[in-house]
């Protein structure tokens, strides 16, 4: 990796870290404050291969699986599994107001195909506002249950498949990328140590 590329990656990492939530900011969140002191566990904020890969997988899983309260569910799971908490929360944005319609349409069609049904082209759902907060976790669960019972099995099956496959794929790819970059840096360091200038 060249010096310029290394500096760019370091700067990008600093900018990303500056935008990620902190333990103190999460303590003030009414959805996450119940997690208490566990939010300060150092492994939740450490940039390790396992933590990052698992955090991304958790976020992708809940981002696909449920239309609301994705961040609280991913955060609680990240705390339980000691994954990177900010990455898990940010990764839920795989579904957002821009991607919601195509993702859910594809999930509905996939579920229809797996169930052997011949549904129409229109997805029989009204897109929920995934960015709006609800009054309480209980209210979120009630809305989610109403959403599930209103769309039927095809969409639920498609979303579950996307969640499981997407989470596993992201976990594998993140691990592969981390290992590949680490090996590349190791080879470059060995080459630099072996490149001894000839004396005159």
GUSEFI-63317 format. One line per field, with one value per residue (C-alpha): residue number from 1; residue in one letter; x, y, z. Coordinates in pm, whole numbers, plus 50000, padded with zeros to 5 digits. Layout:
# residues N
resi c(NUM | ...)
resn c(A | ...)
c1 c(X | ...)
c2 c(Y | ...)
c3 c(Z | ...)
//
This chain:
# residues 200
resi c(1 | 2 | 3 | 4 | 5 | 6 | 7 | 8 | 9 | 10 | 11 | 12 | 13 | 14 | 15 | 16 | 17 | 18 | 19 | 20 | 21 | 22 | 23 | 24 | 25 | 26 | 27 | 28 | 29 | 30 | 31 | 32 | 33 | 34 | 35 | 36 | 37 | 38 | 39 | 40 | 41 | 42 | 43 | 44 | 45 | 46 | 47 | 48 | 49 | 50 | 51 | 52 | 53 | 54 | 55 | 56 | 57 | 58 | 59 | 60 | 61 | 62 | 63 | 64 | 65 | 66 | 67 | 68 | 69 | 70 | 71 | 72 | 73 | 74 | 75 | 76 | 77 | 78 | 79 | 80 | 81 | 82 | 83 | 84 | 85 | 86 | 87 | 88 | 89 | 90 | 91 | 92 | 93 | 94 | 95 | 96 | 97 | 98 | 99 | 100 | 101 | 102 | 103 | 104 | 105 | 106 | 107 | 108 | 109 | 110 | 111 | 112 | 113 | 114 | 115 | 116 | 117 | 118 | 119 | 120 | 121 | 122 | 123 | 124 | 125 | 126 | 127 | 128 | 129 | 130 | 131 | 132 | 133 | 134 | 135 | 136 | 137 | 138 | 139 | 140 | 141 | 142 | 143 | 144 | 145 | 146 | 147 | 148 | 149 | 150 | 151 | 152 | 153 | 154 | 155 | 156 | 157 | 158 | 159 | 160 | 161 | 162 | 163 | 164 | 165 | 166 | 167 | 168 | 169 | 170 | 171 | 172 | 173 | 174 | 175 | 176 | 177 | 178 | 179 | 180 | 181 | 182 | 183 | 184 | 185 | 186 | 187 | 188 | 189 | 190 | 191 | 192 | 193 | 194 | 195 | 196 | 197 | 198 | 199 | 200)
resn c(X | X | X | X | X | X | X | X | X | X | X | X | X | X | X | X | X | X | X | X | X | X | X | X | X | X | X | X | X | X | X | X | X | X | X | X | X | X | X | X | X | X | X | X | X | X | X | X | X | X | X | X | X | X | X | X | X | X | X | X | X | X | X | X | X | X | X | X | X | X | X | X | X | X | X | X | X | X | X | X | X | X | X | X | X | X | X | X | X | X | X | X | X | X | X | X | X | X | X | X | X | X | X | X | X | X | X | X | X | X | X | X | X | X | X | X | X | X | X | X | X | X | X | X | X | X | X | X | X | X | X | X | X | X | X | X | X | X | X | X | X | X | X | X | X | X | X | X | X | X | X | X | X | X | X | X | X | X | X | X | X | X | X | X | X | X | X | X | X | X | X | X | X | X | X | X | X | X | X | X | X | X | X | X | X | X | X | X | X | X | X | X | X | X | X | X | X | X | X | X)
c1 c(50000 | 50147 | 50210 | 49934 | 49681 | 49781 | 49733 | 49396 | 49280 | 49399 | 49213 | 48899 | 48918 | 48945 | 48650 | 48439 | 48531 | 48435 | 48086 | 48018 | 47821 | 47997 | 47905 | 47788 | 47564 | 47406 | 47342 | 47110 | 46911 | 46581 | 46598 | 46946 | 46980 | 46853 | 47178 | 47348 | 47720 | 47751 | 47768 | 48115 | 48268 | 48591 | 48532 | 48221 | 48436 | 48753 | 48837 | 48920 | 48859 | 48601 | 48430 | 48393 | 48284 | 48033 | 47903 | 47843 | 47669 | 47441 | 47347 | 47278 | 47071 | 46838 | 46842 | 46683 | 46477 | 46261 | 46135 | 46143 | 46351 | 46647 | 46909 | 46791 | 46779 | 47121 | 47272 | 47141 | 47271 | 47610 | 47636 | 47544 | 47795 | 48065 | 48064 | 48157 | 47855 | 47880 | 47935 | 47635 | 47415 | 47536 | 47506 | 47129 | 47112 | 47128 | 46753 | 46663 | 46402 | 46594 | 46650 | 46335 | 46108 | 46345 | 46463 | 46115 | 45988 | 46273 | 46208 | 45838 | 45907 | 46168 | 45924 | 45658 | 45899 | 46003 | 45642 | 45543 | 45291 | 45212 | 45153 | 45105 | 45371 | 45246 | 45371 | 45069 | 45229 | 45248 | 45606 | 45651 | 45860 | 46178 | 46339 | 46058 | 46075 | 45781 | 45657 | 45795 | 45952 | 45609 | 45457 | 45730 | 45658 | 45286 | 45351 | 45587 | 45329 | 45062 | 45306 | 45388 | 45027 | 44938 | 45189 | 45167 | 45423 | 45604 | 45757 | 45844 | 46014 | 46204 | 46324 | 46436 | 46633 | 46793 | 46879 | 47047 | 47229 | 47325 | 47460 | 47666 | 47799 | 47901 | 48071 | 48273 | 48366 | 48468 | 48693 | 48847 | 48916 | 49073 | 49300 | 49395 | 49490 | 49686 | 49883 | 49952 | 50086 | 50299 | 50450 | 50523 | 50698 | 50912 | 51000 | 51092 | 51317 | 51482 | 51542 | 51879 | 52049 | 52387 | 52683 | 52919)
c2 c(50000 | 50339 | 50620 | 50831 | 50549 | 50474 | 50838 | 50848 | 50536 | 50678 | 51004 | 50818 | 50610 | 50923 | 51087 | 50774 | 50748 | 51112 | 51050 | 50729 | 50745 | 50740 | 50553 | 50878 | 50966 | 50619 | 50643 | 50934 | 50737 | 50616 | 50297 | 50202 | 50352 | 50027 | 49861 | 50070 | 50029 | 49745 | 50013 | 50106 | 49761 | 49823 | 49538 | 49715 | 50003 | 49820 | 49800 | 49429 | 49184 | 48982 | 49285 | 49467 | 49162 | 49054 | 49408 | 49442 | 49104 | 49194 | 49527 | 49374 | 49096 | 49328 | 49586 | 49331 | 49138 | 49408 | 49742 | 49932 | 49939 | 49798 | 49995 | 49892 | 49525 | 49537 | 49730 | 49483 | 49189 | 49357 | 49409 | 49046 | 48910 | 49173 | 49294 | 49645 | 49848 | 50156 | 49940 | 49723 | 50032 | 50197 | 49875 | 49868 | 50149 | 49885 | 49952 | 50319 | 50539 | 50510 | 50133 | 50025 | 49985 | 49779 | 49561 | 49477 | 49424 | 49180 | 49005 | 48971 | 48826 | 48589 | 48468 | 48416 | 48208 | 47994 | 47932 | 47854 | 48135 | 48356 | 48694 | 49015 | 49270 | 49504 | 49442 | 49449 | 49667 | 50028 | 50124 | 50212 | 50511 | 50335 | 50660 | 50784 | 50708 | 50543 | 50617 | 50303 | 49965 | 49810 | 50039 | 49940 | 49571 | 49630 | 49813 | 49542 | 49270 | 49464 | 49502 | 49130 | 49017 | 49262 | 49147 | 48769 | 48493 | 48578 | 48903 | 48764 | 48461 | 48677 | 48916 | 48629 | 48480 | 48814 | 48870 | 48532 | 48520 | 48887 | 48861 | 48550 | 48694 | 49024 | 48843 | 48626 | 48914 | 49143 | 48873 | 48803 | 49171 | 49221 | 48916 | 49011 | 49366 | 49238 | 48994 | 49266 | 49500 | 49217 | 49144 | 49512 | 49543 | 49238 | 49384 | 49717 | 49548 | 49345 | 49647 | 49745 | 50018 | 49926 | 50110 | 50298)
c3 c(50000 | 49900 | 50148 | 49994 | 50015 | 50372 | 50471 | 50298 | 50484 | 50815 | 50754 | 50647 | 50962 | 51178 | 51001 | 51045 | 51412 | 51467 | 51327 | 51518 | 51846 | 52181 | 52501 | 52662 | 52369 | 52375 | 52748 | 52676 | 52420 | 52567 | 52359 | 52479 | 52827 | 52980 | 52877 | 53144 | 53218 | 52966 | 52694 | 52822 | 52770 | 52573 | 52328 | 52200 | 52075 | 51971 | 51599 | 51580 | 51296 | 51485 | 51635 | 51304 | 51105 | 51369 | 51411 | 51038 | 51024 | 51315 | 51160 | 50819 | 50980 | 51169 | 50890 | 50659 | 50913 | 51071 | 50940 | 51271 | 51590 | 51398 | 51591 | 51942 | 51845 | 51678 | 51970 | 52228 | 52025 | 51978 | 52354 | 52420 | 52165 | 52232 | 51871 | 51760 | 51870 | 51644 | 51334 | 51423 | 51453 | 51133 | 50931 | 50986 | 50731 | 50457 | 50455 | 50454 | 50285 | 49957 | 49953 | 50135 | 49831 | 49608 | 49897 | 50016 | 49663 | 49594 | 49927 | 49848 | 49503 | 49648 | 49912 | 49648 | 49440 | 49736 | 49834 | 49477 | 49470 | 49173 | 49329 | 49143 | 49079 | 49350 | 49701 | 49934 | 50199 | 50297 | 50362 | 50729 | 50828 | 50940 | 51056 | 51279 | 51649 | 51821 | 52170 | 52334 | 52256 | 52318 | 52058 | 51813 | 51864 | 51815 | 51490 | 51375 | 51447 | 51258 | 50969 | 50961 | 50978 | 50703 | 50442 | 50475 | 50446 | 50118 | 50242 | 50584 | 50429 | 50180 | 50450 | 50673 | 50385 | 50302 | 50670 | 50722 | 50387 | 50400 | 50753 | 50679 | 50353 | 50511 | 50799 | 50559 | 50327 | 50615 | 50759 | 50418 | 50349 | 50693 | 50653 | 50296 | 50398 | 50699 | 50481 | 50227 | 50493 | 50633 | 50289 | 50230 | 50565 | 50483 | 50142 | 50298 | 50555 | 50280 | 50056 | 50205 | 49997 | 49848 | 50001 | 49769)
//
